[in-house]
Amino acid sequence: MSTAPAAEKKAQANEFNPFESMAQLFDTAADHLGLDRGLREVLRLPDREMTVAIPCVMDDGRIEVFIGYRVQHNFSRGPCKGGIRYAPDVNLDEVRALAAWMTWKCAVVDVPFGGGKGGVICDPRQLSKNELERITRRYTAAILDILGPDRDVPAPDMNTNEQTMAWLMDTYSMHVRKTTTAVVTGKPIALGGSRGRTEATGRGVLFTTREACKKLGIRPQDARVVVQGSGNVGGIGAMLLHREGYRIISMSDQYGAIRNDKGLDVPAVLQHLKATGKLQGFAGADAIPGGKSQLEIPCDVLVPAATENQITSENAPRIQTKLIVEGANGPCTATASRMLDERGIMVVPDILANAGGVTVSYFEWVQDRMGYFWTEERVNSSLEQIMVKSFEDVSSVSVKYKVSMRIAAYILAIDRVATVYRMRGLFA
Ligand code: NAD
């Protein structure tokens, strides 16, 4: 048997491994910076990883054991920050990659956090609210020693929400015997959450889309936008873009996609989604196949805001857009990224485009520690300032090093983290 298919399979497996993708981009940026081998090793590997068993008494009395992870990629610039994901297929490599992306993301927007991420292998759709609460509390108790406002501050991610964060905050507070709101962000406003947090990632997508469109000379009213995913990032991002005059011609969810080239009435789409749980059946659009084929619709701006590995070496040649704004984490593989660069498609990378969420999480943490809460206007205008400045910072690095926005974002982030290491020195 020829070895070619095996080699191809391995290359493909590597392409879809998010940690490999992150590591390839990291290496390219580190080469541009001339980063020495030692520091490269330090920054590449997670500082700490924890795997925990989470026994849970199910509603029918059975005991099931779930597996949970918390990865702290780097805490040189401050406490680790990053979401907790509940999914049947979440795995350690994925959590490692997401934790590293958080380190680079926090450095790109220059908030004083390192990167962390957590995950629990479970299918939330099959679990009752009581079971989810017990899993969340036991997971929190299991990782409690490495959490804390000065150590590691989780947030919601896929399939977790403000209720999950409220349970986490309560469990931590019961253990340390004082209410500690700053241990987690993305909480309900009544429990110390920040105004504007729910919309923050979508709003960041809006600001970065606007800045990129200015650079490309695309006017909002001329922009046809395709959005993959209709959740916190995709749904809210689509809504905010629609309000600013962009024409959203297609949206999708995990069940399928809808299309109307005249422009979707996004508030009505989201209302339909809320009422029925699916985009399918929305009267003002055609139902079209979802998944990756939606990404091939000709458009001016493509916003993948669902999950990772959506644009790969297989479909990158068929993407027909001028601009990609990565609402999701890791929607383009590293290989696809290079192919898109070669095709002259501008990509606003995830660690910049979706950094609005962590930026407002930072505001939430600051407000909790001060015990003083900001107005929504203050949150939104502070977010805008940071997103616009970060976009400009990344653009300048891209011009200076003659690299894509993605590699530029990594260069900026790695340089900021490496500078801190050089100043602090290595504790031995
Ligand atoms: P969510 O659970 O609110 O929404 C996910 C959406 O994607 C849903 O509409 C779901 O139906 C859809 N979806 C899932 N698989 C799909 C597929 N194969 N094709 C089309 N649609 C699909 O999640 P979210 O919070 O919006 O997160 C989406 C992405 O953004 C993730 O990669 C997450 O890590 C990233 N992100 C989220 C935030 C945040 O603040 N929520 C911040 C930064 C990055």
Residues whose N, C-alpha, C, O or C-beta is under 5 A from the ligand:
A	BS01	NAD	D157 M158 N159 T201 Q228 G229 S230 G231 N232 V233 G234 S252 D253 Q254 G291 A305 A306 T307 G327 A328 N329 N354 G357
